[in-house]
Amino acid sequence: MDRRDEWRKVLDAERARWSALSAAQLIEQLREGQAYEAEFESKTFQVEIELLENTDEYVYVSLAVDDGSLPWSISPASTSFICRKTTA
């Protein structure tokens, strides 16, 4: 499996985990963004997640994954998603 394929698998798993949260939970946990390590198939990957936009209707989140190796990590695998806010 090539490096980018591994990154994509980790990215997909992290996206599923974070996109399962509510908008309120995302806002609370991502006030200042997060960078952390995730383990996948006995390898360690760098994950960065950031709240890009917080509107009255939705939050917009960016997520990136790499393995910390240069020069490949200069362009990490990335994705983003929108979480709609529920109206009361």
Secondary structure, DSSP 4 states (H G I P E B T S, - for coil): --HHHHHHHHHHHHHHHHHTS-HHHHHHHTTT-EEEEEEETTEEEEEEEEEEEE-SSEEEEEEEEE-S-TTGGGS-EEEEEEEEPPP-
